[in-house]
Amino acid sequence: MKSGCPPVLVLAFLLACLPFQALADPRLDALLAAYPDKLASYTDSELIWRDGTHMPLGSAHSDRPFAELLDRADIRDQFVIPYPLASAPFRAPTADEDPGRIRNDTFFLKMYGDCRRGEVKANLRPIPWLPNHGGGTVRATAINGVADQLEKVSRDLDTIPAELLRYLVPTSGIYNCRPIAQTNRLSMHAFGAAIDINARFGNYWLWSKRPNGTIVWQNQIPQRIVEIFERHGFIWGGRWYHFDSLHFEYRPELITLARQGWPRD
Ligand SMILES: [Zn+2]
C-alpha cells in the first residue's frame, strides 16, 4: 500500500476526535462572520483567533446580576440579550434590556487594540461623512471592514430627506480613548468602532434618571436613520434600557442573529 491508513484505523481516529469537535453554534458562527480579519474558528470551549490565540468562551450567565454581567462578561455572555431588530414603532426596552452592552473587554481589546498604548489610532481610516451635506471627515477603524461599512452608512444617509439631516450633521465623534461614563470599562469609541450623531438630539439614561432610580426611556432619533445604520451592521444605543440614543456601534453579529430570529423558541 502506497499511503493512508487501513479503514478501521481511520474510523478509530475520527471517533477519537469527535468529542473535541464543536457543535455548530449560530451565535459563534455569527461572531466569526462578523470579524473575519481576526477570528478563525471555535471549539466547545474556546474561540480561536487567526494568530493562533485561544480565548475561553466561558458560559452564558443569564442568572447573574446585571451589574456583574457588565463588569465581568464572558464571550458567551455577549449573546444573553437578543437585539430587537424589527420593532416599528420603537418600543421602550424592559428593565436591564441592553442588547450589546454586555461586552468582554479582553475580546474587544484583542480585536481592535488598546488605545491607551496607541494601538488603535494606526488603524483609523478617514471617511467623508455625508459629503453632499458638509459633514466633514470622520475616522473609524479599518479592522473587520468597520470603516467600509460606516462609509456605506454615510452614502445611504446622504440621500435621506433634508429634514433628517440635522440629526446627523455635525456628528459628535467616533474615536475617543476613554472609559464609559462612571465605569472603568472602555467604550466602543476607544476602538474607533462607534459613532455618536448630533448630540443636540441625543437622550442619555444618566441624564434622565429620576431621584428614585427609575429610568424613563426617551428618544428623538427617527426610525429611518436607525434602520440605515442597522442595515450595515451598527446597533443602536436607543434600543437599550440604559439608553444612549445618539450612539451606534459596530456589532454585526447581533444583527445577523436578529435577522435569523435568534433566540428561537
Ligand atoms: Zn457613543
py3Dmol code that shows the C-alpha trace and the ligand (Angstrom):
import py3Dmol

protein = """\
ATOM      1  CA  MET A   1       0.000   0.000   0.000  1.00  0.00           C
ATOM      2  CA  LYS A   2       1.395   3.345  -1.068  1.00  0.00           C
ATOM      3  CA  SER A   3      -0.121   5.663   1.561  1.00  0.00           C
ATOM      4  CA  GLY A   4      -3.001   6.143   4.024  1.00  0.00           C
ATOM      5  CA  CYS A   5      -4.292   4.097   6.943  1.00  0.00           C
ATOM      6  CA  PRO A   6      -6.342   0.911   6.969  1.00  0.00           C
ATOM      7  CA  PRO A   7     -10.045   1.987   7.078  1.00  0.00           C
ATOM      8  CA  VAL A   8     -10.568   0.670  10.582  1.00  0.00           C
ATOM      9  CA  LEU A   9      -7.772   2.860  11.910  1.00  0.00           C
ATOM     10  CA  VAL A  10      -9.158   5.903  10.103  1.00  0.00           C
ATOM     11  CA  LEU A  11     -12.531   5.268  11.694  1.00  0.00           C
ATOM     12  CA  ALA A  12     -10.963   4.905  15.146  1.00  0.00           C
ATOM     13  CA  PHE A  13      -9.079   8.163  14.611  1.00  0.00           C
ATOM     14  CA  LEU A  14     -12.254  10.026  13.623  1.00  0.00           C
ATOM     15  CA  LEU A  15     -14.172   8.675  16.617  1.00  0.00           C
ATOM     16  CA  ALA A  16     -11.345   9.733  18.906  1.00  0.00           C
ATOM     17  CA  CYS A  17     -11.577  13.259  17.543  1.00  0.00           C
ATOM     18  CA  LEU A  18     -15.348  13.591  17.838  1.00  0.00           C
ATOM     19  CA  PRO A  19     -15.568  14.677  21.487  1.00  0.00           C
ATOM     20  CA  PHE A  20     -13.293  17.645  20.727  1.00  0.00           C
ATOM     21  CA  GLN A  21     -15.222  18.930  17.746  1.00  0.00           C
ATOM     22  CA  ALA A  22     -17.520  21.841  18.489  1.00  0.00           C
ATOM     23  CA  LEU A  23     -21.174  21.503  17.646  1.00  0.00           C
ATOM     24  CA  ALA A  24     -22.276  24.273  15.306  1.00  0.00           C
ATOM     25  CA  ASP A  25     -23.435  27.260  17.327  1.00  0.00           C
ATOM     26  CA  PRO A  26     -25.316  30.009  15.420  1.00  0.00           C
ATOM     27  CA  ARG A  27     -24.069  32.657  17.860  1.00  0.00           C
ATOM     28  CA  LEU A  28     -20.444  31.758  17.339  1.00  0.00           C
ATOM     29  CA  ASP A  29     -20.922  31.348  13.578  1.00  0.00           C
ATOM     30  CA  ALA A  30     -22.300  34.901  13.533  1.00  0.00           C
ATOM     31  CA  LEU A  31     -19.296  36.060  15.561  1.00  0.00           C
ATOM     32  CA  LEU A  32     -16.797  34.524  13.110  1.00  0.00           C
ATOM     33  CA  ALA A  33     -18.640  36.049  10.143  1.00  0.00           C
ATOM     34  CA  ALA A  34     -18.689  39.474  11.822  1.00  0.00           C
ATOM     35  CA  TYR A  35     -14.950  39.665  12.492  1.00  0.00           C
ATOM     36  CA  PRO A  36     -13.286  37.823   9.592  1.00  0.00           C
ATOM     37  CA  ASP A  37      -9.957  39.661   9.861  1.00  0.00           C
ATOM     38  CA  LYS A  38      -9.312  38.269  13.304  1.00  0.00           C
ATOM     39  CA  LEU A  39     -11.341  35.138  14.101  1.00  0.00           C
ATOM     40  CA  ALA A  40     -10.647  31.697  12.659  1.00  0.00           C
ATOM     41  CA  SER A  41     -12.806  29.058  14.392  1.00  0.00           C
ATOM     42  CA  TYR A  42     -14.092  27.777  17.721  1.00  0.00           C
ATOM     43  CA  THR A  43     -14.364  24.649  19.801  1.00  0.00           C
ATOM     44  CA  ASP A  44     -16.942  23.922  22.501  1.00  0.00           C
ATOM     45  CA  SER A  45     -14.935  25.937  24.986  1.00  0.00           C
ATOM     46  CA  GLU A  46     -12.592  28.257  23.092  1.00  0.00           C
ATOM     47  CA  LEU A  47     -12.507  30.905  20.425  1.00  0.00           C
ATOM     48  CA  ILE A  48      -9.526  30.520  18.101  1.00  0.00           C
ATOM     49  CA  TRP A  49      -8.009  33.635  16.565  1.00  0.00           C
ATOM     50  CA  ARG A  50      -6.194  33.786  13.260  1.00  0.00           C
ATOM     51  CA  ASP A  51      -2.911  34.433  15.081  1.00  0.00           C
ATOM     52  CA  GLY A  52      -3.345  31.140  16.951  1.00  0.00           C
ATOM     53  CA  THR A  53      -4.558  32.620  20.253  1.00  0.00           C
ATOM     54  CA  HIS A  54      -7.119  30.502  22.122  1.00  0.00           C
ATOM     55  CA  MET A  55      -9.547  32.503  24.236  1.00  0.00           C
ATOM     56  CA  PRO A  56     -12.074  30.910  26.658  1.00  0.00           C
ATOM     57  CA  LEU A  57     -15.708  31.304  25.575  1.00  0.00           C
ATOM     58  CA  GLY A  58     -16.881  30.905  29.176  1.00  0.00           C
ATOM     59  CA  SER A  59     -20.561  30.389  29.907  1.00  0.00           C
ATOM     60  CA  ALA A  60     -23.704  32.426  29.437  1.00  0.00           C
ATOM     61  CA  HIS A  61     -24.698  33.708  32.888  1.00  0.00           C
ATOM     62  CA  SER A  62     -28.264  34.878  32.294  1.00  0.00           C
ATOM     63  CA  ASP A  63     -28.934  34.448  36.048  1.00  0.00           C
ATOM     64  CA  ARG A  64     -26.028  36.691  37.121  1.00  0.00           C
ATOM     65  CA  PRO A  65     -26.899  40.174  38.485  1.00  0.00           C
ATOM     66  CA  PHE A  66     -26.844  42.668  35.628  1.00  0.00           C
ATOM     67  CA  ALA A  67     -24.159  44.950  37.103  1.00  0.00           C
ATOM     68  CA  GLU A  68     -21.886  41.927  37.471  1.00  0.00           C
ATOM     69  CA  LEU A  69     -22.524  40.875  33.869  1.00  0.00           C
ATOM     70  CA  LEU A  70     -21.436  44.313  32.690  1.00  0.00           C
ATOM     71  CA  ASP A  71     -18.245  44.153  34.749  1.00  0.00           C
ATOM     72  CA  ARG A  72     -17.290  40.507  34.204  1.00  0.00           C
ATOM     73  CA  ALA A  73     -18.720  39.227  30.942  1.00  0.00           C
ATOM     74  CA  ASP A  74     -17.582  36.024  29.277  1.00  0.00           C
ATOM     75  CA  ILE A  75     -17.696  35.934  25.476  1.00  0.00           C
ATOM     76  CA  ARG A  76     -20.865  33.793  25.593  1.00  0.00           C
ATOM     77  CA  ASP A  77     -22.493  36.449  27.814  1.00  0.00           C
ATOM     78  CA  GLN A  78     -22.429  38.882  24.887  1.00  0.00           C
ATOM     79  CA  PHE A  79     -25.392  36.964  23.440  1.00  0.00           C
ATOM     80  CA  VAL A  80     -27.518  36.780  26.588  1.00  0.00           C
ATOM     81  CA  ILE A  81     -29.795  39.664  25.491  1.00  0.00           C
ATOM     82  CA  PRO A  82     -31.109  39.424  21.896  1.00  0.00           C
ATOM     83  CA  TYR A  83     -31.126  42.552  19.743  1.00  0.00           C
ATOM     84  CA  PRO A  84     -34.726  43.522  18.835  1.00  0.00           C
ATOM     85  CA  LEU A  85     -34.149  44.428  15.202  1.00  0.00           C
ATOM     86  CA  ALA A  86     -37.726  44.615  13.963  1.00  0.00           C
ATOM     87  CA  SER A  87     -39.861  46.933  16.009  1.00  0.00           C
ATOM     88  CA  ALA A  88     -41.733  49.724  14.348  1.00  0.00           C
ATOM     89  CA  PRO A  89     -42.570  51.994  16.022  1.00  0.00           C
ATOM     90  CA  PHE A  90     -39.800  51.780  18.605  1.00  0.00           C
ATOM     91  CA  ARG A  91     -40.737  50.313  21.953  1.00  0.00           C
ATOM     92  CA  ALA A  92     -39.273  51.195  25.336  1.00  0.00           C
ATOM     93  CA  PRO A  93     -36.897  48.415  26.457  1.00  0.00           C
ATOM     94  CA  THR A  94     -37.731  46.395  29.562  1.00  0.00           C
ATOM     95  CA  ALA A  95     -35.588  46.739  32.730  1.00  0.00           C
ATOM     96  CA  ASP A  96     -31.897  45.996  32.003  1.00  0.00           C
ATOM     97  CA  GLU A  97     -32.674  45.055  28.393  1.00  0.00           C
ATOM     98  CA  ASP A  98     -29.368  46.321  26.962  1.00  0.00           C
ATOM     99  CA  PRO A  99     -28.538  44.195  23.892  1.00  0.00           C
ATOM    100  CA  GLY A 100     -24.867  44.665  23.053  1.00  0.00           C
ATOM    101  CA  ARG A 101     -23.871  46.476  26.237  1.00  0.00           C
ATOM    102  CA  ILE A 102     -22.533  43.278  27.776  1.00  0.00           C
ATOM    103  CA  ARG A 103     -19.033  43.079  26.323  1.00  0.00           C
ATOM    104  CA  ASN A 104     -15.988  41.011  27.130  1.00  0.00           C
ATOM    105  CA  ASP A 105     -13.209  43.607  27.331  1.00  0.00           C
ATOM    106  CA  THR A 106     -10.418  41.127  26.569  1.00  0.00           C
ATOM    107  CA  PHE A 107     -12.164  40.155  23.335  1.00  0.00           C
ATOM    108  CA  PHE A 108     -12.524  43.717  22.039  1.00  0.00           C
ATOM    109  CA  LEU A 109      -9.054  44.790  23.201  1.00  0.00           C
ATOM    110  CA  LYS A 110      -7.530  41.951  21.214  1.00  0.00           C
ATOM    111  CA  MET A 111      -9.790  42.709  18.253  1.00  0.00           C
ATOM    112  CA  TYR A 112      -9.083  46.418  17.876  1.00  0.00           C
ATOM    113  CA  GLY A 113      -6.060  47.098  20.119  1.00  0.00           C
ATOM    114  CA  ASP A 114      -5.587  49.142  23.293  1.00  0.00           C
ATOM    115  CA  CYS A 115      -5.911  52.873  22.644  1.00  0.00           C
ATOM    116  CA  ARG A 116      -4.011  53.610  25.876  1.00  0.00           C
ATOM    117  CA  ARG A 117      -0.965  52.055  24.220  1.00  0.00           C
ATOM    118  CA  GLY A 118      -1.536  53.825  20.894  1.00  0.00           C
ATOM    119  CA  GLU A 119      -2.659  50.631  19.140  1.00  0.00           C
ATOM    120  CA  VAL A 120      -5.945  51.892  17.708  1.00  0.00           C
ATOM    121  CA  LYS A 121      -5.004  55.161  16.010  1.00  0.00           C
ATOM    122  CA  ALA A 122      -2.809  53.500  13.366  1.00  0.00           C
ATOM    123  CA  ASN A 123      -5.828  51.609  12.023  1.00  0.00           C
ATOM    124  CA  LEU A 124      -8.188  54.578  11.738  1.00  0.00           C
ATOM    125  CA  ARG A 125      -9.280  55.412   8.181  1.00  0.00           C
ATOM    126  CA  PRO A 126     -10.826  58.741   7.132  1.00  0.00           C
ATOM    127  CA  ILE A 127     -14.362  58.638   5.728  1.00  0.00           C
ATOM    128  CA  PRO A 128     -16.294  61.513   4.149  1.00  0.00           C
ATOM    129  CA  TRP A 129     -19.377  61.998   6.330  1.00  0.00           C
ATOM    130  CA  LEU A 130     -22.463  62.949   4.265  1.00  0.00           C
ATOM    131  CA  PRO A 131     -20.212  64.665   1.691  1.00  0.00           C
ATOM    132  CA  ASN A 132     -23.182  66.232  -0.106  1.00  0.00           C
ATOM    133  CA  HIS A 133     -24.177  67.963   3.107  1.00  0.00           C
ATOM    134  CA  GLY A 134     -20.892  69.185   4.568  1.00  0.00           C
ATOM    135  CA  GLY A 135     -20.390  66.510   7.204  1.00  0.00           C
ATOM    136  CA  GLY A 136     -16.605  66.754   7.042  1.00  0.00           C
ATOM    137  CA  THR A 137     -14.363  63.786   7.692  1.00  0.00           C
ATOM    138  CA  VAL A 138     -14.653  61.147  10.388  1.00  0.00           C
ATOM    139  CA  ARG A 139     -12.175  58.353  11.186  1.00  0.00           C
ATOM    140  CA  ALA A 140     -13.122  54.755  12.011  1.00  0.00           C
ATOM    141  CA  THR A 141     -11.089  51.585  12.423  1.00  0.00           C
ATOM    142  CA  ALA A 142     -10.406  49.712   9.205  1.00  0.00           C
ATOM    143  CA  ILE A 143     -10.265  46.369  11.061  1.00  0.00           C
ATOM    144  CA  ASN A 144     -13.041  43.950  10.047  1.00  0.00           C
ATOM    145  CA  GLY A 145     -14.262  46.452   7.451  1.00  0.00           C
ATOM    146  CA  VAL A 146     -15.798  48.799  10.063  1.00  0.00           C
ATOM    147  CA  ALA A 147     -14.729  51.925   8.123  1.00  0.00           C
ATOM    148  CA  ASP A 148     -16.072  50.430   4.866  1.00  0.00           C
ATOM    149  CA  GLN A 149     -19.430  49.731   6.495  1.00  0.00           C
ATOM    150  CA  LEU A 150     -19.593  53.206   8.022  1.00  0.00           C
ATOM    151  CA  GLU A 151     -18.880  54.666   4.598  1.00  0.00           C
ATOM    152  CA  LYS A 152     -21.911  52.758   3.260  1.00  0.00           C
ATOM    153  CA  VAL A 153     -23.989  54.207   6.115  1.00  0.00           C
ATOM    154  CA  SER A 154     -22.755  57.676   5.174  1.00  0.00           C
ATOM    155  CA  ARG A 155     -23.630  57.170   1.494  1.00  0.00           C
ATOM    156  CA  ASP A 156     -27.157  55.994   2.334  1.00  0.00           C
ATOM    157  CA  LEU A 157     -27.722  58.796   4.843  1.00  0.00           C
ATOM    158  CA  ASP A 158     -26.520  61.336   2.281  1.00  0.00           C
ATOM    159  CA  THR A 159     -29.700  60.715   0.261  1.00  0.00           C
ATOM    160  CA  ILE A 160     -32.318  60.918   3.014  1.00  0.00           C
ATOM    161  CA  PRO A 161     -34.888  63.734   3.195  1.00  0.00           C
ATOM    162  CA  ALA A 162     -33.436  67.124   4.106  1.00  0.00           C
ATOM    163  CA  GLU A 163     -35.433  67.428   7.335  1.00  0.00           C
ATOM    164  CA  LEU A 164     -33.495  64.471   8.787  1.00  0.00           C
ATOM    165  CA  LEU A 165     -30.023  65.899   8.167  1.00  0.00           C
ATOM    166  CA  ARG A 166     -29.967  67.933  11.376  1.00  0.00           C
ATOM    167  CA  TYR A 167     -29.750  64.683  13.377  1.00  0.00           C
ATOM    168  CA  LEU A 168     -26.592  63.679  11.524  1.00  0.00           C
ATOM    169  CA  VAL A 169     -24.529  66.817  10.916  1.00  0.00           C
ATOM    170  CA  PRO A 170     -22.439  67.658  12.805  1.00  0.00           C
ATOM    171  CA  THR A 171     -21.541  64.284  14.320  1.00  0.00           C
ATOM    172  CA  SER A 172     -20.339  64.159  17.895  1.00  0.00           C
ATOM    173  CA  GLY A 173     -17.366  61.929  17.171  1.00  0.00           C
ATOM    174  CA  ILE A 174     -16.077  58.406  16.682  1.00  0.00           C
ATOM    175  CA  TYR A 175     -12.650  57.711  18.182  1.00  0.00           C
ATOM    176  CA  ASN A 176     -12.213  58.667  21.803  1.00  0.00           C
ATOM    177  CA  CYS A 177      -9.820  56.861  24.139  1.00  0.00           C
ATOM    178  CA  ARG A 178     -11.982  56.998  27.241  1.00  0.00           C
ATOM    179  CA  PRO A 179     -13.919  54.729  29.607  1.00  0.00           C
ATOM    180  CA  ILE A 180     -17.727  54.622  29.650  1.00  0.00           C
ATOM    181  CA  ALA A 181     -19.131  57.316  31.991  1.00  0.00           C
ATOM    182  CA  GLN A 182     -18.928  56.284  35.668  1.00  0.00           C
ATOM    183  CA  THR A 183     -17.149  52.987  34.865  1.00  0.00           C
ATOM    184  CA  ASN A 184     -13.639  51.647  34.204  1.00  0.00           C
ATOM    185  CA  ARG A 185     -14.775  49.818  31.042  1.00  0.00           C
ATOM    186  CA  LEU A 186     -13.619  51.049  27.664  1.00  0.00           C
ATOM    187  CA  SER A 187     -16.317  52.285  25.329  1.00  0.00           C
ATOM    188  CA  MET A 188     -16.545  51.126  21.693  1.00  0.00           C
ATOM    189  CA  HIS A 189     -15.376  54.659  20.844  1.00  0.00           C
ATOM    190  CA  ALA A 190     -11.982  53.661  22.265  1.00  0.00           C
ATOM    191  CA  PHE A 191     -11.748  51.115  19.435  1.00  0.00           C
ATOM    192  CA  GLY A 192     -12.864  53.501  16.672  1.00  0.00           C
ATOM    193  CA  ALA A 193     -15.936  51.294  16.138  1.00  0.00           C
ATOM    194  CA  ALA A 194     -18.756  53.559  17.393  1.00  0.00           C
ATOM    195  CA  ILE A 195     -20.173  56.886  16.277  1.00  0.00           C
ATOM    196  CA  ASP A 196     -22.299  59.487  18.055  1.00  0.00           C
ATOM    197  CA  ILE A 197     -24.549  61.546  15.795  1.00  0.00           C
ATOM    198  CA  ASN A 198     -25.621  65.104  16.608  1.00  0.00           C
ATOM    199  CA  ALA A 199     -25.593  65.487  20.404  1.00  0.00           C
ATOM    200  CA  ARG A 200     -28.297  68.165  20.208  1.00  0.00           C
ATOM    201  CA  PHE A 201     -30.852  65.416  19.654  1.00  0.00           C
ATOM    202  CA  GLY A 202     -29.396  62.808  21.974  1.00  0.00           C
ATOM    203  CA  ASN A 203     -31.038  61.379  25.073  1.00  0.00           C
ATOM    204  CA  TYR A 204     -28.968  59.558  27.688  1.00  0.00           C
ATOM    205  CA  TRP A 205     -30.208  57.425  30.568  1.00  0.00           C
ATOM    206  CA  LEU A 206     -27.961  59.010  33.201  1.00  0.00           C
ATOM    207  CA  TRP A 207     -29.377  62.455  32.410  1.00  0.00           C
ATOM    208  CA  SER A 208     -32.926  61.132  32.561  1.00  0.00           C
ATOM    209  CA  LYS A 209     -32.619  59.079  35.736  1.00  0.00           C
ATOM    210  CA  ARG A 210     -35.102  60.134  38.403  1.00  0.00           C
ATOM    211  CA  PRO A 211     -34.111  60.566  42.073  1.00  0.00           C
ATOM    212  CA  ASN A 212     -35.849  57.264  42.908  1.00  0.00           C
ATOM    213  CA  GLY A 213     -33.664  55.448  40.345  1.00  0.00           C
ATOM    214  CA  THR A 214     -36.350  54.991  37.686  1.00  0.00           C
ATOM    215  CA  ILE A 215     -35.217  55.364  34.090  1.00  0.00           C
ATOM    216  CA  VAL A 216     -37.784  56.657  31.633  1.00  0.00           C
ATOM    217  CA  TRP A 217     -36.926  55.867  28.019  1.00  0.00           C
ATOM    218  CA  GLN A 218     -36.646  58.894  25.737  1.00  0.00           C
ATOM    219  CA  ASN A 219     -35.754  59.264  22.085  1.00  0.00           C
ATOM    220  CA  GLN A 220     -35.804  61.835  19.294  1.00  0.00           C
ATOM    221  CA  ILE A 221     -33.937  59.891  16.573  1.00  0.00           C
ATOM    222  CA  PRO A 222     -36.169  58.931  13.611  1.00  0.00           C
ATOM    223  CA  GLN A 223     -36.581  55.272  12.676  1.00  0.00           C
ATOM    224  CA  ARG A 224     -35.327  55.864   9.128  1.00  0.00           C
ATOM    225  CA  ILE A 225     -31.855  56.786  10.428  1.00  0.00           C
ATOM    226  CA  VAL A 226     -31.661  53.808  12.781  1.00  0.00           C
ATOM    227  CA  GLU A 227     -32.636  51.388  10.007  1.00  0.00           C
ATOM    228  CA  ILE A 228     -29.804  52.600   7.770  1.00  0.00           C
ATOM    229  CA  PHE A 229     -27.188  52.059  10.480  1.00  0.00           C
ATOM    230  CA  GLU A 230     -28.591  48.623  11.300  1.00  0.00           C
ATOM    231  CA  ARG A 231     -28.599  47.615   7.641  1.00  0.00           C
ATOM    232  CA  HIS A 232     -24.806  47.952   7.663  1.00  0.00           C
ATOM    233  CA  GLY A 233     -24.082  46.224  10.978  1.00  0.00           C
ATOM    234  CA  PHE A 234     -24.349  49.006  13.574  1.00  0.00           C
ATOM    235  CA  ILE A 235     -26.550  48.507  16.630  1.00  0.00           C
ATOM    236  CA  TRP A 236     -28.327  51.469  18.184  1.00  0.00           C
ATOM    237  CA  GLY A 237     -27.976  52.643  21.804  1.00  0.00           C
ATOM    238  CA  GLY A 238     -31.606  53.768  21.694  1.00  0.00           C
ATOM    239  CA  ARG A 239     -32.632  50.108  21.959  1.00  0.00           C
ATOM    240  CA  TRP A 240     -31.108  49.911  25.454  1.00  0.00           C
ATOM    241  CA  TYR A 241     -32.889  50.308  28.785  1.00  0.00           C
ATOM    242  CA  HIS A 242     -29.788  52.317  29.741  1.00  0.00           C
ATOM    243  CA  PHE A 243     -30.298  54.269  26.539  1.00  0.00           C
ATOM    244  CA  ASP A 244     -27.829  56.404  24.622  1.00  0.00           C
ATOM    245  CA  SER A 245     -29.865  57.461  21.629  1.00  0.00           C
ATOM    246  CA  LEU A 246     -27.130  59.199  19.617  1.00  0.00           C
ATOM    247  CA  HIS A 247     -24.818  56.155  19.824  1.00  0.00           C
ATOM    248  CA  PHE A 248     -24.285  53.498  17.141  1.00  0.00           C
ATOM    249  CA  GLU A 249     -21.633  50.762  17.361  1.00  0.00           C
ATOM    250  CA  TYR A 250     -20.430  48.061  15.005  1.00  0.00           C
ATOM    251  CA  ARG A 251     -21.829  44.707  16.225  1.00  0.00           C
ATOM    252  CA  PRO A 252     -22.991  42.874  13.104  1.00  0.00           C
ATOM    253  CA  GLU A 253     -23.157  39.526  14.905  1.00  0.00           C
ATOM    254  CA  LEU A 254     -26.163  40.746  16.917  1.00  0.00           C
ATOM    255  CA  ILE A 255     -27.955  41.996  13.831  1.00  0.00           C
ATOM    256  CA  THR A 256     -27.288  38.758  11.925  1.00  0.00           C
ATOM    257  CA  LEU A 257     -28.767  36.767  14.787  1.00  0.00           C
ATOM    258  CA  ALA A 258     -31.791  39.075  14.975  1.00  0.00           C
ATOM    259  CA  ARG A 259     -32.385  38.509  11.253  1.00  0.00           C
ATOM    260  CA  GLN A 260     -32.197  34.765  11.867  1.00  0.00           C
ATOM    261  CA  GLY A 261     -34.853  35.085  14.570  1.00  0.00           C
ATOM    262  CA  TRP A 262     -32.450  34.217  17.411  1.00  0.00           C
ATOM    263  CA  PRO A 263     -33.204  33.029  20.019  1.00  0.00           C
ATOM    264  CA  ARG A 264     -35.672  30.555  18.604  1.00  0.00           C
ATOM    265  CA  ASP A 265     -38.285  29.006  20.904  1.00  0.00           C
TER     266      ASP A 265
END
"""
ligand_1 = """\
1
ZN
Zn -21.352 56.832 21.774
"""
view = py3Dmol.view(width=600, height=400)
view.addModel(protein, "pdb")
view.setStyle({"model": 0}, {"cartoon": {"style": "trace"}})
view.addModel(ligand_1, "xyz")
view.setStyle({"model": 1}, {"stick": {}})
view.zoomTo()
view.show()
